[in-house]
Amino acid sequence: MNKKLNDKIEEIRGVLKMDGGDMEIVKYDEKKNILQIKLLGMCQGCPMAEITVKGFIEKELQKIESKLIVENIK
C-alpha cells in the first residue's frame, strides 16, 4: 500500500475514533483494487455502517486511488 493511501487511512481512522469507532485493514488486493476493512467499536454493527463505508471511507480513499473498492467484512 502506498504512503498516500496509508496516510489517508490514518486520517479516516482519526475521524472514526472521534465517534468511538475505528477500522482495521483485513486485506488489500492491489491487482483487483479492493480494500477489505472491518469496522470496530461504535461503528461495528451500527445501522449507518454501510453509509460510512461507501459514503465516507470509500469516497475519501478514492481521492487517492480513484478505482478503489472498499468492502466491509463483518
Backbone as ProteinMPNN parsed JSONL, in Angstrom:
{"seq_chain_A": "MNKKLNDKIEEIRGVLKMDGGDMEIVKYDEKKNILQIKLLGMCQGCPMAEITVKGFIEKELQKIESKLIVENIK", "coords_chain_A": {"N_chain_A": [[0.854, -1.172, 0.0], [0.572, 2.196, -0.859], [2.18, 5.199, 0.443], [0.585, 7.568, 0.478], [-2.032, 6.56, 0.394], [-2.038, 5.049, 2.729], [-1.614, 7.105, 4.607], [-4.013, 8.526, 4.288], [-5.825, 6.612, 5.183], [-5.129, 6.538, 7.901], [-5.909, 9.11, 8.592], [-8.695, 8.92, 8.211], [-9.261, 6.979, 10.138], [-8.799, 8.498, 12.41], [-10.988, 10.254, 12.34], [-13.105, 8.42, 12.632], [-12.514, 7.489, 15.195], [-13.146, 9.694, 16.744], [-15.844, 9.446, 17.033], [-16.057, 7.227, 18.568], [-15.458, 4.913, 17.207], [-13.609, 2.783, 14.933], [-11.38, 1.32, 12.498], [-10.001, -1.558, 10.885], [-7.546, -2.813, 8.646], [-8.197, -5.553, 6.706], [-7.528, -6.932, 4.37], [-5.704, -6.102, 1.443], [-6.047, -6.033, -1.898], [-4.14, -5.355, -4.355], [-4.068, -5.804, -7.125], [-6.753, -6.26, -7.872], [-7.79, -3.996, -6.876], [-9.156, -3.763, -4.413], [-10.05, -3.074, -1.146], [-10.366, -4.549, 1.864], [-12.021, -4.06, 4.857], [-12.569, -3.936, 8.422], [-14.968, -2.74, 10.5], [-14.778, -1.26, 13.723], [-15.436, -0.923, 17.278], [-17.81, 1.58, 18.1], [-18.676, 1.801, 15.499], [-18.991, -0.743, 14.565], [-21.557, -2.827, 13.728], [-23.316, -0.734, 13.639], [-26.26, 0.883, 12.408], [-25.739, 2.642, 10.356], [-23.472, 1.795, 9.14], [-22.86, 0.813, 6.481], [-23.263, 3.115, 4.988], [-21.279, 4.679, 6.067], [-19.045, 3.229, 5.196], [-19.263, 3.187, 2.306], [-20.109, 5.815, 1.643], [-18.403, 7.516, 2.98], [-15.722, 6.431, 3.815], [-14.876, 4.954, 1.461], [-15.204, 6.952, -0.528], [-13.418, 8.936, 0.371], [-10.964, 7.556, 0.21], [-10.891, 7.1, -2.51], [-10.101, 9.512, -3.484], [-7.424, 9.32, -3.5], [-6.848, 6.855, -4.717], [-8.498, 6.276, -7.403], [-10.132, 4.151, -8.428], [-10.572, 2.431, -6.384], [-12.19, -0.032, -4.424], [-14.022, -0.42, -1.515], [-14.668, -2.799, 0.911], [-16.685, -3.915, 3.546], [-15.956, -6.182, 5.976], [-17.656, -8.351, 7.979]], "CA_chain_A": [[0.0, 0.0, 0.0], [1.435, 3.368, -0.944], [2.179, 6.088, 1.608], [-0.558, 8.482, 0.436], [-3.217, 5.793, 0.76], [-1.881, 4.722, 4.141], [-1.831, 8.344, 5.362], [-5.447, 8.829, 4.229], [-6.472, 5.646, 6.073], [-4.902, 7.005, 9.27], [-6.763, 10.294, 8.754], [-10.061, 8.403, 8.355], [-9.333, 6.324, 11.451], [-8.916, 9.579, 13.392], [-12.377, 10.718, 12.305], [-13.929, 7.364, 13.217], [-12.232, 7.432, 16.629], [-13.854, 10.799, 17.402], [-17.198, 8.967, 17.301], [-15.976, 5.982, 19.319], [-15.259, 3.782, 16.306], [-12.284, 2.582, 14.338], [-11.395, 0.311, 11.447], [-8.735, -2.222, 10.646], [-7.382, -3.357, 7.303], [-8.209, -7.016, 6.695], [-6.775, -7.368, 3.192], [-5.655, -5.164, 0.323], [-5.711, -6.699, -3.155], [-3.698, -4.282, -5.249], [-4.41, -6.145, -8.51], [-8.193, -6.079, -8.062], [-8.114, -2.687, -6.327], [-10.164, -3.961, -3.374], [-9.595, -2.963, 0.228], [-11.325, -5.111, 2.814], [-11.838, -3.497, 6.19], [-13.505, -4.348, 9.456], [-15.278, -1.637, 11.392], [-14.606, -1.6, 15.128], [-16.01, -0.005, 18.256], [-19.182, 2.024, 17.875], [-19.012, 1.637, 14.077], [-19.323, -2.148, 14.335], [-22.969, -3.104, 13.955], [-24.111, 0.499, 13.539], [-27.149, 0.857, 11.242], [-25.192, 3.525, 9.322], [-22.152, 1.272, 8.777], [-22.652, 0.77, 5.026], [-23.136, 4.505, 4.523], [-19.94, 5.087, 6.483], [-18.064, 2.571, 4.327], [-19.361, 3.621, 0.902], [-20.291, 7.256, 1.506], [-17.304, 8.272, 3.587], [-14.403, 5.801, 3.7], [-14.539, 4.691, 0.057], [-15.075, 8.227, -1.262], [-12.171, 9.586, 0.783], [-9.829, 6.811, -0.338], [-10.891, 7.259, -3.967], [-9.375, 10.75, -3.791], [-6.043, 8.89, -3.691], [-6.884, 5.717, -5.66], [-9.84, 6.533, -7.941], [-10.93, 2.956, -8.718], [-10.559, 1.576, -5.206], [-13.451, -0.501, -3.863], [-13.88, -0.747, -0.096], [-15.654, -3.765, 1.369], [-16.732, -4.109, 4.984], [-16.031, -7.585, 6.371], [-18.293, -8.371, 9.309]], "C_chain_A": [[0.901, 1.237, 0.0], [1.219, 4.316, 0.244], [0.97, 7.014, 1.623], [-1.839, 7.777, 0.871], [-3.177, 5.455, 2.251], [-2.127, 5.956, 5.024], [-3.312, 8.705, 5.405], [-6.228, 7.885, 5.143], [-6.312, 6.094, 7.529], [-5.745, 8.237, 9.578], [-8.219, 9.869, 8.988], [-10.242, 7.748, 9.714], [-9.486, 7.369, 12.557], [-10.334, 10.112, 13.488], [-13.29, 9.687, 12.963], [-13.746, 7.302, 14.73], [-12.927, 8.551, 17.392], [-15.286, 10.41, 17.756], [-17.2, 7.624, 18.026], [-15.789, 4.739, 18.468], [-13.818, 3.664, 15.853], [-12.454, 1.599, 13.184], [-10.024, -0.328, 11.376], [-8.725, -2.747, 9.221], [-7.329, -4.873, 7.429], [-7.327, -7.516, 5.554], [-6.818, -6.271, 2.137], [-5.178, -5.922, -0.903], [-5.414, -5.61, -4.183], [-4.083, -4.547, -6.702], [-5.883, -5.898, -8.806], [-8.677, -4.725, -7.555], [-9.24, -2.769, -5.289], [-9.493, -3.901, -2.008], [-10.689, -3.509, 1.13], [-10.992, -4.578, 4.192], [-12.826, -4.134, 7.155], [-13.719, -3.144, 10.354], [-15.224, -2.127, 12.832], [-15.316, -0.585, 16.023], [-17.457, 0.32, 17.94], [-19.619, 1.858, 16.42], [-19.474, 0.21, 13.77], [-20.787, -2.378, 14.689], [-23.869, -1.877, 13.895], [-24.998, 0.422, 12.305], [-26.632, 1.717, 10.073], [-23.859, 3.012, 8.772], [-21.913, 1.274, 7.268], [-22.533, 2.17, 4.433], [-21.758, 5.038, 4.89], [-18.895, 4.505, 5.535], [-18.097, 3.152, 2.92], [-19.395, 5.145, 0.748], [-19.174, 8.093, 2.083], [-15.943, 7.626, 3.304], [-14.002, 5.595, 2.243], [-14.331, 5.989, -0.712], [-13.781, 8.954, -0.906], [-10.958, 8.878, 0.185], [-9.752, 6.911, -1.855], [-10.272, 8.586, -4.397], [-7.904, 10.439, -4.058], [-5.956, 7.83, -4.784], [-8.295, 5.656, -6.243], [-10.711, 5.295, -8.172], [-11.016, 1.987, -7.539], [-11.974, 1.232, -4.748], [-13.175, -0.908, -2.421], [-15.016, -1.674, 0.29], [-15.542, -3.913, 2.875], [-16.915, -5.592, 5.274], [-16.583, -7.616, 7.785], [-17.869, -9.56, 10.116]], "O_chain_A": [[1.867, 1.315, 0.759], [0.212, 4.238, 0.947], [0.381, 7.229, 2.683], [-2.634, 8.335, 1.627], [-4.188, 5.569, 2.944], [-2.774, 5.856, 6.067], [-3.814, 9.143, 6.44], [-7.18, 8.303, 5.801], [-7.268, 6.032, 8.302], [-6.24, 8.392, 10.695], [-8.891, 10.406, 9.868], [-11.267, 7.942, 10.368], [-10.215, 7.153, 13.525], [-10.828, 10.39, 14.581], [-14.153, 10.044, 13.764], [-14.709, 7.087, 15.465], [-13.265, 8.381, 18.564], [-15.875, 10.979, 18.675], [-18.232, 6.955, 18.091], [-15.948, 3.623, 18.962], [-12.932, 4.367, 16.34], [-13.555, 1.108, 12.934], [-9.018, 0.273, 11.754], [-9.769, -3.082, 8.661], [-6.509, -5.412, 8.173], [-6.492, -8.402, 5.739], [-7.834, -5.599, 1.961], [-4.043, -6.397, -0.947], [-6.316, -5.032, -4.789], [-4.393, -3.609, -7.437], [-6.225, -5.384, -9.871], [-9.828, -4.348, -7.774], [-10.158, -1.948, -5.288], [-8.502, -4.585, -1.752], [-11.805, -2.989, 1.153], [-9.847, -4.631, 4.641], [-13.789, -4.784, 6.749], [-12.766, -2.592, 10.904], [-15.58, -3.268, 13.123], [-15.74, 0.477, 15.566], [-18.235, -0.555, 17.558], [-20.815, 1.782, 16.142], [-20.247, -0.017, 12.839], [-21.201, -2.145, 15.825], [-25.08, -1.993, 14.088], [-24.554, -0.052, 11.259], [-27.052, 1.528, 8.931], [-23.189, 3.719, 8.019], [-20.848, 1.703, 6.823], [-21.782, 2.382, 3.481], [-21.141, 5.764, 4.111], [-17.97, 5.203, 5.12], [-17.062, 3.568, 2.399], [-18.782, 5.696, -0.166], [-19.012, 9.257, 1.716], [-15.107, 8.219, 2.623], [-12.918, 6.01, 1.83], [-13.371, 6.106, -1.474], [-13.125, 9.522, -1.779], [-10.03, 9.53, -0.292], [-8.666, 6.818, -2.427], [-9.951, 8.758, -5.573], [-7.218, 11.191, -4.751], [-5.099, 7.9, -5.665], [-9.187, 5.053, -5.647], [-11.936, 5.402, -8.112], [-11.481, 0.857, -7.688], [-12.846, 2.1, -4.692], [-12.226, -1.639, -2.137], [-16.184, -1.382, 0.032], [-14.443, -4.024, 3.417], [-17.91, -6.19, 4.867], [-16.037, -6.978, 8.685], [-18.311, -9.725, 11.253]]}, "name": "protein", "num_of_chains": 1, "seq": "MNKKLNDKIEEIRGVLKMDGGDMEIVKYDEKKNILQIKLLGMCQGCPMAEITVKGFIEKELQKIESKLIVENIK"}
